[in-house]
Amino acid sequence: MTDAEILDRAKGLSALVIGDICLDRWCTYDPALGEASLETGIPRVGVVKTEVTPGAGGTVANNLAALGVGRVAVLGAVGMDGFGHELAEALKGRGILSDFLIRSSSMQTFTYTKLINVTTGKEDLPRIDFISTVEIEKETERKLLDAILPAVDAFDMIAIADQAETARGGVVTEAVRNLLADLAPAYPDKVFLADSRARLTQFRNVAVKPNEHETAGACNELFGCADLAALRRALRAPWMMVTHGARGAVVVSDNGEQWVPTRPVEHPVDICGAGDSFCAGALVAYALTRSPVRAAEFGNRVASITIMKRGTGTANAAEVLGIP
């Protein structure tokens, strides 16, 4: 199936992103406005412009919507705070349904604030991140679990975004992973694809998309050596894609291991969110072709476009097809 055919048929698909739906805030500051506070003597960071975009699992959803998927929704938990409101509005503005977002008074919305120098256009100050480090309260977890089954039933593709790097506070809890591990075999016609930064070894029965570093850590944890085939078997994953940045990806399936190179890109602008855009492209292509190799090829193509944009960019159909 060609790229054009994949993009045309994507309109008939629906996708649900379950997990950590975060907010990215891009704050442009002017160094000339950094005079010290009269009260404390501490220099300020004078922000002159702020843009917000869905982050983490929200970036996956944003890319799915940009590729033309007919219906895209997110399912997760956010705080009862201003950042949660900003996130809901950012999703709405991109045509992404946020009906399954659960508001919790016991957590704050995961928010990543990037500080961009107005003079250079570069991010050159430490990020300010708002994170949750406590377990999600049982009431919120129960609402998540109750929402997952009817939501999964209503969508063709399920992306699982386990993006929290903290030991606690993420949406994809053990109970959520166990439920998804039970649901995936029960819905063989649907595609379940998980991306986990820190807990890859705890997933079962779903396809997985780790990067090379996450894979190395998982293999070392389980076997003490690199063994991709053994890792796929341990996770009972129908297939696995291991991304290697600019070099492409390795597909691991019943057919063994196959290297899928990507088109070389000189001087990428920003690789932030490249894995999320790859995940969105691969998910759409696999749903239509049932070929993990074709999915990796399409994921590579989408990521090669988004890394040429600042921030967590997206790729639309015209860009994928190279139409000016």
C-alpha positions in Angstrom: 0.0 0.0 0.0 1.4 3.4 -1.0 1.8 6.4 1.3 -1.1 8.1 -0.7 -3.4 5.1 -0.2 -2.5 4.9 3.6 -3.3 8.6 4.0 -6.6 8.4 2.0 -7.8 5.4 4.1 -6.7 7.0 7.4 -9.9 9.1 7.2 -11.9 6.0 7.9 -10.0 5.1 11.1 -10.4 6.1 14.7 -7.7 6.3 17.3 -7.6 6.4 21.1 -4.5 7.5 23.1 -4.5 6.1 26.6 -2.0 7.3 29.2 -0.1 10.4 30.1 -1.6 13.3 28.3 0.5 16.3 29.1 0.9 20.0 28.3 3.9 21.6 26.5 4.3 25.3 27.1 6.7 27.1 24.8 7.6 30.4 26.6 9.6 32.9 24.6 11.6 35.2 26.9 13.6 38.4 26.2 17.0 38.5 27.9 16.9 42.3 27.8 14.0 42.2 30.3 15.9 40.1 32.9 16.6 42.9 35.4 16.9 41.8 39.0 13.9 41.9 41.4 14.0 44.9 43.7 12.8 42.7 46.6 15.1 39.7 46.2 17.9 40.8 43.8 17.2 37.6 41.8 17.1 38.2 38.0 13.8 37.5 36.4 13.0 35.6 33.2 10.8 38.0 31.2 8.4 35.9 29.1 6.9 37.8 26.2 5.0 35.1 24.4 3.5 31.7 25.3 2.3 28.9 23.0 0.8 25.6 24.2 0.5 22.2 22.6 -0.6 18.8 23.7 2.5 16.9 25.0 3.5 13.3 25.6 0.5 11.2 24.6 -1.1 14.4 23.4 1.7 14.7 20.9 0.8 11.2 19.5 -2.8 12.3 19.3 -1.8 15.5 17.6 0.1 13.6 15.0 -2.7 11.2 14.4 -5.1 14.1 13.8 -2.6 15.8 11.5 -2.3 12.6 9.4 -6.1 12.8 8.8 -7.3 10.0 11.1 -11.1 10.5 11.1 -11.6 10.5 14.9 -9.0 10.9 17.6 -9.5 11.0 21.4 -7.4 10.9 24.5 -8.0 9.1 27.8 -6.1 10.0 30.9 -6.1 12.1 34.1 -5.2 15.7 34.6 -5.4 18.1 37.6 -8.1 20.6 38.4 -5.8 23.4 37.5 -5.2 26.0 34.9 -2.8 23.8 33.0 -5.5 21.2 32.7 -7.8 23.8 31.2 -5.1 24.9 28.7 -4.6 21.3 27.7 -8.3 20.7 27.1 -8.4 23.8 24.9 -5.2 22.8 23.0 -6.7 19.4 22.2 -10.1 20.9 21.2 -8.3 23.4 18.9 -6.8 20.4 17.0 -10.0 18.5 16.7 -9.0 15.9 19.4 -11.8 14.7 21.7 -11.0 15.1 25.4 -14.3 13.7 26.7 -12.3 10.8 28.4 -10.0 13.1 30.3 -10.6 12.7 34.1 -10.1 15.6 36.4 -8.4 14.8 39.7 -8.0 17.1 42.7 -5.1 15.0 44.1 -2.7 15.6 41.1 -1.4 18.5 39.0 -1.4 18.3 35.3 2.0 17.2 33.9 3.3 20.3 32.3 6.6 20.9 30.6 7.7 24.5 30.2 10.4 25.3 27.7 12.1 28.7 27.7 13.1 30.0 24.3 15.4 32.9 23.8 13.7 35.5 21.6 17.1 36.7 20.3 18.5 33.3 19.2 15.3 31.2 19.0 17.0 28.5 21.1 15.9 26.8 24.3 18.8 27.8 26.5 17.5 27.9 30.1 16.5 24.9 32.3 13.0 23.6 31.7 10.4 24.2 34.4 8.3 21.0 34.7 5.2 20.5 36.8 5.1 16.8 37.7 3.1 14.5 40.0 5.1 12.1 42.2 2.3 10.5 44.2 0.2 7.5 43.3 -3.0 8.3 41.6 -5.8 8.1 44.1 -7.9 5.0 43.9 -11.1 6.8 42.9 -9.3 8.3 39.9 -7.8 5.0 38.9 -11.2 3.3 39.1 -12.7 6.0 36.8 -9.9 5.3 34.4 -10.5 1.6 34.4 -14.2 2.0 34.1 -13.7 4.3 31.1 -11.2 2.1 29.2 -13.4 -0.8 28.2 -16.2 1.2 26.5 -13.6 3.5 25.0 -11.5 0.7 23.5 -14.7 -0.8 22.1 -15.3 2.4 20.1 -11.9 2.9 18.4 -9.8 1.0 15.8 -6.4 1.9 17.2 -5.2 2.1 20.8 -1.9 3.9 21.5 -0.7 3.5 25.1 1.5 6.4 26.2 3.4 5.5 29.3 5.5 8.7 29.3 5.9 9.5 33.0 9.5 9.2 34.1 8.7 9.4 37.7 8.3 6.1 39.7 4.8 7.2 40.7 2.2 9.6 39.4 1.7 8.3 35.9 -1.6 7.3 34.5 -0.5 3.9 33.2 -0.6 2.1 36.5 -0.3 -1.7 37.1 -4.1 -2.1 37.1 -4.3 -0.2 33.7 -1.5 -2.3 32.2 -3.2 -5.5 33.4 -6.6 -4.5 31.9 -5.0 -3.6 28.6 -3.1 -6.9 28.6 -6.5 -8.7 29.0 -8.3 -6.6 26.4 -5.7 -6.8 23.5 -6.2 -10.5 22.9 -9.9 -10.1 23.2 -9.9 -7.5 20.4 -7.7 -9.1 17.6 -9.0 -6.7 15.0 -7.8 -3.7 16.9 -4.2 -2.5 17.1 -2.7 -1.9 20.5 0.8 -0.2 20.5 2.6 0.8 23.7 5.4 3.3 24.2 7.0 3.3 27.6 10.0 5.3 28.8 10.6 3.5 32.1 8.4 0.4 32.4 8.7 -1.5 29.1 9.2 -4.9 30.9 5.8 -4.5 32.6 3.7 -4.7 29.5 2.1 -7.8 28.1 0.2 -8.9 24.9 0.5 -5.5 23.1 2.9 -4.4 20.4 5.7 -2.2 21.7 7.8 0.7 20.3 10.8 1.3 22.5 13.9 3.2 21.4 17.3 1.6 21.4 18.2 2.9 24.9 14.9 1.7 26.4 15.4 -1.7 24.8 18.9 -2.0 26.1 17.7 -1.2 29.6 14.9 -3.8 29.4 17.2 -6.5 28.0 19.7 -5.9 30.7 17.0 -6.0 33.4 15.6 -9.3 32.2 18.6 -11.1 30.7 21.7 -9.2 31.4 22.4 -9.1 27.6 20.9 -7.8 24.4 18.4 -10.2 23.0 15.5 -8.6 21.0 13.8 -11.9 20.2 13.8 -12.9 23.8 12.5 -9.5 24.9 9.5 -9.8 22.5 8.8 -13.3 23.8 9.0 -12.1 27.4 6.5 -9.3 26.7 4.3 -11.6 24.6 4.3 -8.8 22.1 2.8 -9.7 18.6 5.6 -7.4 17.2 8.1 -4.9 18.3 9.7 -1.9 16.7 13.0 -0.6 18.1 13.8 2.9 16.9 17.4 4.0 16.3 16.9 7.7 15.6 18.4 8.8 12.3 19.3 5.2 11.4 15.8 3.9 11.3 14.2 1.0 13.2 14.4 -2.7 13.8 11.2 -4.7 13.4 11.1 -7.9 15.6 8.3 -10.3 14.7 7.6 -14.0 14.0 9.6 -13.4 10.9 12.7 -12.6 12.9 14.5 -9.2 12.9 14.4 -6.8 10.0 16.2 -3.5 9.7 14.1 -0.7 8.2 16.4 2.3 7.4 15.1 5.8 7.2 15.8 8.5 4.7 18.8 10.6 5.8 17.9 14.1 7.1 20.7 16.7 7.2 20.7 19.2 10.1 17.4 18.3 11.9 15.9 21.3 13.5 14.3 19.6 16.6 14.1 15.9 17.4 11.7 16.5 20.3 8.6 14.4 19.8 10.2 12.3 17.0 9.3 9.0 18.7 5.7 10.2 19.2 5.3 11.1 15.5 6.9 7.8 14.5 4.4 6.0 16.7 1.4 7.8 15.1 2.6 7.0 11.6 3.4 3.4 12.4 0.0 2.9 14.1 -1.9 4.2 11.1 0.1 2.2 8.6 -0.1 -1.1 10.6 -3.9 -0.7 11.1 -4.3 -0.6 7.3 -1.6 -3.0 6.1 -1.0 -5.4 9.0 2.7 -5.2 8.1 5.0 -4.1 10.9 7.7 -3.5 8.2 5.5 -1.2 6.2 4.4 0.5 9.4 8.0 1.2 10.4 8.7 2.6 6.9 5.7 5.0 7.2 6.6 5.9 10.8 10.2 6.8 9.6 8.7 9.0 6.9 6.5 10.9 9.3 9.3 11.4 11.8 11.7 12.6 9.1 9.2 15.5 8.5 8.5 16.5 12.1 12.2 16.7 13.1 12.5 19.6 10.6 10.1 21.7 12.7 10.7 23.4 16.0 8.9 21.9 19.0 6.8 18.8 18.8 5.8 19.2 15.2 3.4 17.2 13.1 3.3 16.0 9.5 0.2 16.4 7.3 -0.7 14.4 4.2 0.7 17.0 1.8 4.1 17.0 3.6 4.2 13.2 3.7 3.6 13.1 -0.1 6.0 15.8 -0.8 3.4 18.2 -2.2 4.6 21.8 -2.0 
